[in-house]
Amino acid sequence: MQPAATSWILTEGLAGLQSQALGLAEAADLAPDMRVLKPHAPWRYIPARLWPRPLTVVQDELKFPRPDLVIGCGGMAAAVLAALRSSACRVVQVQNPRMSLGRFDLVVANRHDELTGPNVIVTRTALHRVTAHRLAEEADRWRDRFADLPRPLVAVLVGGSNGRYRLDAEIGGKLATDLAAMMRRDRVGVMVTPSRRTDPSVTRLLSDALTPLGGWVWDFTGDNPYFGMLALADLIIATQDSVSMISEASATPAPVLFAPLPGRSRRQGLFIQTMLAEDRIRPFEGRFAPWPVSPLNDTQEAAAEMRRRLSL
């Protein structure tokens, strides 16, 4: 095998974007240098696709020597990658770049992006960092912490309102009530992790409803339990707003239920329909309702195809 290519990851620093790009790189056995794009004024206030000379806007993050391969995720990265390609770097964009696909060596996009082309790799799920090895390590790390919770054990991944779906106090209160009822009826243990987008009122409602019943709700202190929860869960419930959370949950051996939310998104709807057709997810209807599943994880295949096409 050839030595691993030198590589960068470029994003605007959002954790979700970094996780997708890093998941692809790790699955391809790359050890990338993570760089965060920080445009100076006035360009930070202007959409990146309108920058006339992107490489001058973020020149501090692009210091030489340039790597063999640059992986980017998000709109800002797409503009920079398209410009970098003309300087002999091979560039791989994760997610729809919303510009000509021909400006990239490869584009790795989810099926719900509805992109096709000779340089497009299509996945059913978002890219991520969940692997069997990581799950095994995290299970060992967190097993004692969650040992006192009843079994079977349900992990609940909570997102937040995002402009397409609504997860406010009203909807969060209903979710808390449904989870509490499931704990009583089905005698399951419940562990909950909110996200950065979760409204604090929703987190309080979940804690108030579930903690008295023996449930556990992360309060953002200490290490993030997210991967440990994925690893130890017998069933996972994720709110509908997040393609990434549902994708990561589906890479585990646990059945995944999605908690429907008010709102509408064509892309999200296509993703949900794809996962329903695979029978990898089902809607949460207030009960512990597992069924036989196998992990669904397209990240490794996407990384292998990237290596093959770019001769890495």
VENRAUR-V74458 format. One record per residue. N is the residue number from 1. RES is the residue in three letters. PSI is psi in degrees with one decimal (NA if undefined). BURIAL is I if it has 24 or more other ideal C-beta (glycine too) atoms within 12 Angstrom, else O. Layout:
n=N res=RES psi=PSI burial=BURIAL
n=N res=RES psi=PSI burial=BURIAL
//
This chain:
n=1 res=MET psi=142.2 burial=O
n=2 res=GLN psi=153.1 burial=O
n=3 res=PRO psi=147.9 burial=O
n=4 res=ALA psi=136.7 burial=O
n=5 res=ALA psi=146.3 burial=I
n=6 res=THR psi=142.4 burial=O
n=7 res=SER psi=154.7 burial=I
n=8 res=TRP psi=155.9 burial=I
n=9 res=ILE psi=129.3 burial=I
n=10 res=LEU psi=126.0 burial=I
n=11 res=THR psi=174.3 burial=I
n=12 res=GLU psi=13.3 burial=I
n=13 res=GLY psi=-0.3 burial=I
n=14 res=LEU psi=135.4 burial=O
n=15 res=ALA psi=-40.1 burial=O
n=16 res=GLY psi=-38.2 burial=I
n=17 res=LEU psi=-44.3 burial=I
n=18 res=GLN psi=-39.3 burial=I
n=19 res=SER psi=-40.6 burial=I
n=20 res=GLN psi=-46.2 burial=I
n=21 res=ALA psi=-41.1 burial=I
n=22 res=LEU psi=-36.0 burial=I
n=23 res=GLY psi=-42.8 burial=I
n=24 res=LEU psi=-45.2 burial=I
n=25 res=ALA psi=-45.1 burial=I
n=26 res=GLU psi=-40.2 burial=I
n=27 res=ALA psi=-23.3 burial=I
n=28 res=ALA psi=10.1 burial=I
n=29 res=ASP psi=35.1 burial=O
n=30 res=LEU psi=155.6 burial=I
n=31 res=ALA psi=78.0 burial=O
n=32 res=PRO psi=155.9 burial=I
n=33 res=ASP psi=117.0 burial=I
n=34 res=MET psi=121.5 burial=I
n=35 res=ARG psi=135.1 burial=I
n=36 res=VAL psi=126.3 burial=I
n=37 res=LEU psi=126.3 burial=I
n=38 res=LYS psi=82.8 burial=O
n=39 res=PRO psi=141.7 burial=I
n=40 res=HIS psi=165.3 burial=O
n=41 res=ALA psi=145.5 burial=O
n=42 res=PRO psi=3.1 burial=O
n=43 res=TRP psi=-22.5 burial=I
n=44 res=ARG psi=-16.3 burial=O
n=45 res=TYR psi=1.9 burial=O
n=46 res=ILE psi=133.8 burial=O
n=47 res=PRO psi=137.6 burial=O
n=48 res=ALA psi=-31.0 burial=I
n=49 res=ARG psi=-14.0 burial=I
n=50 res=LEU psi=-1.3 burial=O
n=51 res=TRP psi=125.7 burial=I
n=52 res=PRO psi=-32.1 burial=O
n=53 res=ARG psi=79.7 burial=O
n=54 res=PRO psi=-35.5 burial=I
n=55 res=LEU psi=-23.6 burial=I
n=56 res=THR psi=-22.5 burial=O
n=57 res=VAL psi=-35.1 burial=I
n=58 res=VAL psi=38.0 burial=I
n=59 res=GLN psi=-28.4 burial=O
n=60 res=ASP psi=-28.3 burial=O
n=61 res=GLU psi=-3.7 burial=I
n=62 res=LEU psi=33.0 burial=I
n=63 res=LYS psi=145.0 burial=O
n=64 res=PHE psi=158.8 burial=O
n=65 res=PRO psi=145.7 burial=O
n=66 res=ARG psi=151.0 burial=I
n=67 res=PRO psi=175.2 burial=I
n=68 res=ASP psi=-32.9 burial=I
n=69 res=LEU psi=136.8 burial=I
n=70 res=VAL psi=126.8 burial=I
n=71 res=ILE psi=128.7 burial=I
n=72 res=GLY psi=157.9 burial=I
n=73 res=CYS psi=129.9 burial=I
n=74 res=GLY psi=165.7 burial=I
n=75 res=GLY psi=-39.8 burial=I
n=76 res=MET psi=-43.6 burial=I
n=77 res=ALA psi=-38.3 burial=I
n=78 res=ALA psi=-43.9 burial=I
n=79 res=ALA psi=-40.4 burial=I
n=80 res=VAL psi=-42.1 burial=I
n=81 res=LEU psi=-43.2 burial=I
n=82 res=ALA psi=-36.8 burial=I
n=83 res=ALA psi=-36.8 burial=I
n=84 res=LEU psi=-32.0 burial=I
n=85 res=ARG psi=-31.9 burial=I
n=86 res=SER psi=-9.7 burial=O
n=87 res=SER psi=27.3 burial=O
n=88 res=ALA psi=3.4 burial=O
n=89 res=CYS psi=140.1 burial=I
n=90 res=ARG psi=136.2 burial=I
n=91 res=VAL psi=137.8 burial=I
n=92 res=VAL psi=119.9 burial=I
n=93 res=GLN psi=128.4 burial=I
n=94 res=VAL psi=131.6 burial=I
n=95 res=GLN psi=164.2 burial=I
n=96 res=ASN psi=120.1 burial=I
n=97 res=PRO psi=-14.3 burial=I
n=98 res=ARG psi=39.2 burial=I
n=99 res=MET psi=178.5 burial=I
n=100 res=SER psi=127.4 burial=O
n=101 res=LEU psi=-23.7 burial=I
n=102 res=GLY psi=-8.4 burial=O
n=103 res=ARG psi=4.9 burial=I
n=104 res=PHE psi=148.8 burial=I
n=105 res=ASP psi=-43.3 burial=I
n=106 res=LEU psi=148.3 burial=I
n=107 res=VAL psi=125.6 burial=I
n=108 res=VAL psi=112.7 burial=I
n=109 res=ALA psi=149.9 burial=I
n=110 res=ASN psi=151.9 burial=I
n=111 res=ARG psi=-33.0 burial=I
n=112 res=HIS psi=-9.9 burial=I
n=113 res=ASP psi=-15.3 burial=I
n=114 res=GLU psi=43.7 burial=O
n=115 res=LEU psi=142.3 burial=I
n=116 res=THR psi=155.6 burial=O
n=117 res=GLY psi=163.9 burial=O
n=118 res=PRO psi=-19.1 burial=O
n=119 res=ASN psi=20.7 burial=I
n=120 res=VAL psi=130.2 burial=I
n=121 res=ILE psi=122.5 burial=I
n=122 res=VAL psi=132.9 burial=I
n=123 res=THR psi=156.0 burial=I
n=124 res=ARG psi=-28.4 burial=I
n=125 res=THR psi=165.4 burial=I
n=126 res=ALA psi=151.6 burial=I
n=127 res=LEU psi=153.1 burial=I
n=128 res=HIS psi=-177.3 burial=I
n=129 res=ARG psi=13.4 burial=I
n=130 res=VAL psi=122.4 burial=I
n=131 res=THR psi=162.2 burial=I
n=132 res=ALA psi=-39.2 burial=O
n=133 res=HIS psi=-45.4 burial=O
n=134 res=ARG psi=-39.7 burial=I
n=135 res=LEU psi=-40.9 burial=I
n=136 res=ALA psi=-43.1 burial=O
n=137 res=GLU psi=-44.1 burial=O
n=138 res=GLU psi=-33.1 burial=I
n=139 res=ALA psi=-44.7 burial=I
n=140 res=ASP psi=-38.0 burial=O
n=141 res=ARG psi=-36.5 burial=O
n=142 res=TRP psi=-4.5 burial=I
n=143 res=ARG psi=-45.8 burial=O
n=144 res=ASP psi=-34.4 burial=O
n=145 res=ARG psi=-35.1 burial=O
n=146 res=PHE psi=14.3 burial=I
n=147 res=ALA psi=-28.9 burial=O
n=148 res=ASP psi=-9.3 burial=O
n=149 res=LEU psi=144.8 burial=I
n=150 res=PRO psi=156.2 burial=O
n=151 res=ARG psi=148.4 burial=O
n=152 res=PRO psi=159.9 burial=I
n=153 res=LEU psi=128.8 burial=I
n=154 res=VAL psi=125.8 burial=I
n=155 res=ALA psi=134.0 burial=I
n=156 res=VAL psi=120.1 burial=I
n=157 res=LEU psi=116.3 burial=I
n=158 res=VAL psi=125.1 burial=I
n=159 res=GLY psi=-130.0 burial=I
n=160 res=GLY psi=174.7 burial=I
n=161 res=SER psi=142.1 burial=I
n=162 res=ASN psi=17.7 burial=I
n=163 res=GLY psi=-20.3 burial=O
n=164 res=ARG psi=-34.6 burial=O
n=165 res=TYR psi=153.0 burial=I
n=166 res=ARG psi=126.4 burial=I
n=167 res=LEU psi=77.4 burial=I
n=168 res=ASP psi=-168.3 burial=I
n=169 res=ALA psi=-37.3 burial=O
n=170 res=GLU psi=-49.3 burial=O
n=171 res=ILE psi=-37.9 burial=I
n=172 res=GLY psi=-35.8 burial=I
n=173 res=GLY psi=-39.2 burial=O
n=174 res=LYS psi=-42.1 burial=I
n=175 res=LEU psi=-42.5 burial=I
n=176 res=ALA psi=-41.8 burial=I
n=177 res=THR psi=-43.1 burial=O
n=178 res=ASP psi=-39.9 burial=I
n=179 res=LEU psi=-41.2 burial=I
n=180 res=ALA psi=-41.5 burial=I
n=181 res=ALA psi=-38.3 burial=O
n=182 res=MET psi=-41.5 burial=I
n=183 res=MET psi=-42.1 burial=I
n=184 res=ARG psi=-46.6 burial=O
n=185 res=ARG psi=-43.4 burial=O
n=186 res=ASP psi=-2.5 burial=I
n=187 res=ARG psi=50.8 burial=O
n=188 res=VAL psi=159.0 burial=I
n=189 res=GLY psi=146.8 burial=I
n=190 res=VAL psi=131.3 burial=I
n=191 res=MET psi=134.5 burial=I
n=192 res=VAL psi=135.1 burial=I
n=193 res=THR psi=116.0 burial=I
n=194 res=PRO psi=169.6 burial=I
n=195 res=SER psi=177.9 burial=I
n=196 res=ARG psi=-24.9 burial=O
n=197 res=ARG psi=-7.6 burial=I
n=198 res=THR psi=128.4 burial=I
n=199 res=ASP psi=131.3 burial=I
n=200 res=PRO psi=-31.2 burial=O
n=201 res=SER psi=-34.1 burial=O
n=202 res=VAL psi=-43.6 burial=I
n=203 res=THR psi=-41.5 burial=I
n=204 res=ARG psi=-42.5 burial=O
n=205 res=LEU psi=-41.9 burial=I
n=206 res=LEU psi=-44.7 burial=I
n=207 res=SER psi=-43.2 burial=I
n=208 res=ASP psi=-34.6 burial=O
n=209 res=ALA psi=-34.5 burial=I
n=210 res=LEU psi=-34.5 burial=I
n=211 res=THR psi=-43.0 burial=I
n=212 res=PRO psi=-20.4 burial=O
n=213 res=LEU psi=2.0 burial=I
n=214 res=GLY psi=6.8 burial=O
n=215 res=GLY psi=163.9 burial=I
n=216 res=TRP psi=126.2 burial=I
n=217 res=VAL psi=121.9 burial=I
n=218 res=TRP psi=135.3 burial=I
n=219 res=ASP psi=16.8 burial=O
n=220 res=PHE psi=11.8 burial=O
n=221 res=THR psi=148.0 burial=O
n=222 res=GLY psi=-171.1 burial=O
n=223 res=ASP psi=148.7 burial=O
n=224 res=ASN psi=124.2 burial=O
n=225 res=PRO psi=7.0 burial=I
n=226 res=TYR psi=-54.2 burial=I
n=227 res=PHE psi=-34.6 burial=I
n=228 res=GLY psi=-39.4 burial=I
n=229 res=MET psi=-43.1 burial=I
n=230 res=LEU psi=-40.1 burial=I
n=231 res=ALA psi=-34.0 burial=I
n=232 res=LEU psi=-10.4 burial=I
n=233 res=ALA psi=140.5 burial=I
n=234 res=ASP psi=-20.3 burial=I
n=235 res=LEU psi=145.6 burial=I
n=236 res=ILE psi=135.1 burial=I
n=237 res=ILE psi=128.1 burial=I
n=238 res=ALA psi=140.6 burial=I
n=239 res=THR psi=152.5 burial=I
n=240 res=GLN psi=-18.6 burial=I
n=241 res=ASP psi=-20.4 burial=I
n=242 res=SER psi=109.9 burial=I
n=243 res=VAL psi=-38.9 burial=I
n=244 res=SER psi=-46.3 burial=I
n=245 res=MET psi=-42.2 burial=I
n=246 res=ILE psi=-37.9 burial=I
n=247 res=SER psi=-45.2 burial=I
n=248 res=GLU psi=-42.3 burial=I
n=249 res=ALA psi=-36.6 burial=I
n=250 res=SER psi=-13.3 burial=I
n=251 res=ALA psi=-2.8 burial=I
n=252 res=THR psi=172.8 burial=I
n=253 res=PRO psi=0.6 burial=I
n=254 res=ALA psi=145.0 burial=I
n=255 res=PRO psi=150.2 burial=I
n=256 res=VAL psi=125.8 burial=I
n=257 res=LEU psi=137.8 burial=I
n=258 res=PHE psi=136.5 burial=I
n=259 res=ALA psi=109.8 burial=I
n=260 res=PRO psi=146.6 burial=I
n=261 res=LEU psi=152.1 burial=I
n=262 res=PRO psi=138.1 burial=O
n=263 res=GLY psi=-177.0 burial=O
n=264 res=ARG psi=138.8 burial=O
n=265 res=SER psi=124.8 burial=O
n=266 res=ARG psi=-46.4 burial=O
n=267 res=ARG psi=-46.4 burial=I
n=268 res=GLN psi=-38.1 burial=I
n=269 res=GLY psi=-39.9 burial=O
n=270 res=LEU psi=-39.5 burial=O
n=271 res=PHE psi=-47.8 burial=I
n=272 res=ILE psi=-42.5 burial=I
n=273 res=GLN psi=-38.1 burial=O
n=274 res=THR psi=-45.5 burial=I
n=275 res=MET psi=-33.7 burial=I
n=276 res=LEU psi=-41.4 burial=O
n=277 res=ALA psi=-31.2 burial=O
n=278 res=GLU psi=-6.5 burial=I
n=279 res=ASP psi=35.0 burial=O
n=280 res=ARG psi=-23.0 burial=I
n=281 res=ILE psi=158.1 burial=I
n=282 res=ARG psi=159.5 burial=I
n=283 res=PRO psi=145.7 burial=O
n=284 res=PHE psi=124.0 burial=I
n=285 res=GLU psi=27.0 burial=O
n=286 res=GLY psi=9.0 burial=I
n=287 res=ARG psi=155.8 burial=O
n=288 res=PHE psi=106.4 burial=I
n=289 res=ALA psi=74.5 burial=O
n=290 res=PRO psi=162.3 burial=O
n=291 res=TRP psi=160.6 burial=O
n=292 res=PRO psi=131.1 burial=O
n=293 res=VAL psi=165.9 burial=I
n=294 res=SER psi=150.9 burial=O
n=295 res=PRO psi=138.8 burial=I
n=296 res=LEU psi=112.4 burial=I
n=297 res=ASN psi=106.8 burial=I
n=298 res=ASP psi=-3.3 burial=I
n=299 res=THR psi=-43.9 burial=I
n=300 res=GLN psi=-41.8 burial=I
n=301 res=GLU psi=-39.1 burial=O
n=302 res=ALA psi=-41.2 burial=I
n=303 res=ALA psi=-41.0 burial=I
n=304 res=ALA psi=-39.7 burial=O
n=305 res=GLU psi=-37.2 burial=I
n=306 res=MET psi=-45.7 burial=I
n=307 res=ARG psi=-42.2 burial=I
n=308 res=ARG psi=-47.5 burial=O
n=309 res=ARG psi=-32.0 burial=O
n=310 res=LEU psi=1.3 burial=I
n=311 res=SER psi=45.9 burial=O
n=312 res=LEU psi=NA burial=I
//
